[in-house]
Amino acid sequence: MNYITILAQSTPAAPAEANATTTQPANTPAGAEAPAQEGSPLSMLTTFLLIGVIFYFLLIRPQQKQQKELKARQESLKPGDKVISAGGIYGIIREVQQNAVKLEIAPNVIIKIDKTSIVRNVSKDGSAEPEKK
């Protein structure tokens, strides 16, 4: 005899009821379904609005404020101001044009750079002026 046939003959047949699986809980009456767990649309909308307000006050508003201050600083440039460019070049403004400035970076060395690349004014001693908060 074959080993597989011996195992098949030695295992008792299981009743059909033992193999059946039940999908309903024991305390639920037959035919009744459990209610679906859904959040109300109003609470979801409120949550999304709250997240939007938090993002606005923590991220968007401070960034807009910084951009306005930088733009005001760039518009108020005048000859004789000591400034730092975005590339880290220190210099003295010699001429202000519509979209550019002429910056003296060494005696008799004048370069022309875009106004928007001026990021900070420098005090008389050469250190960067503290930003206003």
Kinemage of the C-alpha trace (Angstrom):
@kinemage 1
@onewidth
@group {chain A} dominant
@subgroup {mainchain}
@vectorlist {calphas} color= white
{ca met a 1} P 0.000 0.000 0.000
{ca asn a 2} L 0.941 3.493 -0.625
{ca tyr a 3} L 1.716 5.930 2.259
{ca ile a 4} L -0.890 8.471 1.023
{ca thr a 5} L -3.608 5.830 0.894
{ca ile a 6} L -2.829 4.750 4.445
{ca leu a 7} L -3.191 8.331 5.723
{ca ala a 8} L -6.467 8.763 3.858
{ca gln a 9} L -7.876 5.585 5.354
{ca ser a 10} L -6.730 6.382 8.908
{ca thr a 11} L -8.232 9.899 9.086
{ca pro a 12} L -11.841 9.930 10.180
{ca ala a 13} L -14.272 11.878 8.025
{ca ala a 14} L -15.196 15.237 9.562
{ca pro a 15} L -18.833 16.162 9.789
{ca ala a 16} L -20.016 18.809 7.262
{ca glu a 17} L -21.101 21.167 10.035
{ca ala a 18} L -17.583 21.354 11.485
{ca asn a 19} L -16.130 22.582 8.132
{ca ala a 20} L -18.686 25.350 7.679
{ca thr a 21} L -17.559 28.833 8.777
{ca thr a 22} L -19.877 31.412 10.244
{ca thr a 23} L -19.563 35.074 9.291
{ca gln a 24} L -22.092 36.491 11.772
{ca pro a 25} L -21.276 37.109 15.409
{ca ala a 26} L -23.015 34.796 17.879
{ca asn a 27} L -25.160 37.554 19.439
{ca thr a 28} L -26.458 38.982 16.118
{ca pro a 29} L -29.851 37.692 15.001
{ca ala a 30} L -29.934 36.004 11.603
{ca gly a 31} L -30.609 38.431 8.715
{ca ala a 32} L -29.545 41.567 10.667
{ca glu a 33} L -26.412 43.378 9.467
{ca ala a 34} L -24.053 45.477 11.554
{ca pro a 35} L -24.233 49.222 10.733
{ca ala a 36} L -21.300 50.620 8.723
{ca gln a 37} L -18.896 52.873 10.654
{ca glu a 38} L -18.788 56.112 8.649
{ca gly a 39} L -17.841 59.624 9.726
{ca ser a 40} L -20.298 62.381 9.021
{ca pro a 41} L -19.396 64.653 6.107
{ca leu a 42} L -19.628 67.670 8.387
{ca ser a 43} L -16.935 66.387 10.748
{ca met a 44} L -14.643 65.531 7.824
{ca leu a 45} L -15.146 69.000 6.333
{ca thr a 46} L -14.447 70.608 9.705
{ca thr a 47} L -11.236 68.598 10.058
{ca phe a 48} L -9.993 69.631 6.618
{ca leu a 49} L -10.809 73.279 7.283
{ca leu a 50} L -8.973 73.152 10.605
{ca ile a 51} L -5.898 71.657 8.938
{ca gly a 52} L -6.066 74.359 6.242
{ca val a 53} L -6.219 77.148 8.839
{ca ile a 54} L -3.256 75.672 10.727
{ca phe a 55} L -1.194 75.461 7.521
{ca tyr a 56} L -2.085 79.065 6.668
{ca phe a 57} L -1.001 80.483 10.026
{ca leu a 58} L 2.091 78.313 10.454
{ca leu a 59} L 3.489 78.213 6.916
{ca ile a 60} L 1.897 80.538 4.375
{ca arg a 61} L 1.381 83.738 6.367
{ca pro a 62} L 4.940 83.998 7.792
{ca gln a 63} L 6.420 83.354 4.343
{ca gln a 64} L 4.270 86.110 2.794
{ca lys a 65} L 5.338 88.492 5.568
{ca gln a 66} L 9.035 87.767 4.903
{ca gln a 67} L 8.565 88.323 1.171
{ca lys a 68} L 6.879 91.693 1.776
{ca glu a 69} L 9.715 92.816 4.066
{ca leu a 70} L 12.349 91.734 1.547
{ca lys a 71} L 10.552 93.539 -1.288
{ca ala a 72} L 10.249 96.727 0.808
{ca arg a 73} L 13.964 96.520 1.674
{ca gln a 74} L 14.880 96.113 -2.003
{ca glu a 75} L 12.703 99.065 -3.025
{ca ser a 76} L 14.301 101.311 -0.394
{ca leu a 77} L 17.887 100.827 -1.646
{ca lys a 78} L 19.856 104.027 -2.151
{ca pro a 79} L 23.437 104.907 -3.099
{ca gly a 80} L 25.856 104.514 -0.190
{ca asp a 81} L 24.049 101.565 1.431
{ca lys a 82} L 26.243 98.657 2.451
{ca val a 83} L 24.572 95.402 1.424
{ca ile a 84} L 25.026 91.641 1.027
{ca ser a 85} L 23.919 89.884 -2.147
{ca ala a 86} L 22.357 86.423 -2.347
{ca gly a 87} L 25.743 85.083 -3.453
{ca gly a 88} L 27.404 86.447 -0.315
{ca ile a 89} L 29.081 89.437 -1.961
{ca tyr a 90} L 29.527 92.443 0.342
{ca gly a 91} L 29.505 95.832 -1.311
{ca ile a 92} L 28.417 99.456 -1.359
{ca ile a 93} L 25.660 100.567 -3.704
{ca arg a 94} L 26.925 103.250 -6.092
{ca glu a 95} L 23.925 103.538 -8.421
{ca val a 96} L 20.334 102.307 -8.321
{ca gln a 97} L 18.629 101.537 -11.608
{ca gln a 98} L 15.119 100.259 -12.297
{ca asn a 99} L 15.853 96.520 -11.967
{ca ala a 100} L 19.549 96.510 -11.081
{ca val a 101} L 22.136 98.155 -8.863
{ca lys a 102} L 25.780 98.941 -9.414
{ca leu a 103} L 27.697 97.539 -6.483
{ca glu a 104} L 31.265 98.511 -5.569
{ca ile a 105} L 32.922 95.407 -4.133
{ca ala a 106} L 36.487 96.782 -4.015
{ca pro a 107} L 38.061 100.162 -4.812
{ca asn a 108} L 37.322 100.899 -8.487
{ca val a 109} L 35.630 97.499 -8.977
{ca ile a 110} L 31.940 97.956 -9.754
{ca ile a 111} L 29.588 95.150 -10.755
{ca lys a 112} L 26.001 95.295 -11.892
{ca ile a 113} L 23.620 92.888 -10.168
{ca asp a 114} L 19.874 92.375 -10.086
{ca lys a 115} L 18.002 94.234 -7.358
{ca thr a 116} L 16.287 91.068 -6.199
{ca ser a 117} L 19.640 89.487 -5.324
{ca ile a 118} L 20.181 92.001 -2.508
{ca val a 119} L 19.127 90.135 0.629
{ca arg a 120} L 20.390 92.185 3.569
{ca asn a 121} L 21.722 95.572 4.609
{ca val a 122} L 25.017 95.749 6.488
{ca ser a 123} L 25.727 98.039 9.440
{ca lys a 124} L 28.685 100.439 9.644
{ca asp a 125} L 30.968 97.863 11.310
{ca gly a 126} L 30.427 95.301 8.533
{ca ser a 127} L 28.133 92.874 10.351
{ca ala a 128} L 24.690 92.070 9.054
{ca glu a 129} L 21.912 94.171 10.586
{ca pro a 130} L 19.505 92.158 12.705
{ca glu a 131} L 16.212 91.394 11.014
{ca lys a 132} L 13.078 92.994 12.476
{ca lys a 133} L 10.498 90.653 13.957
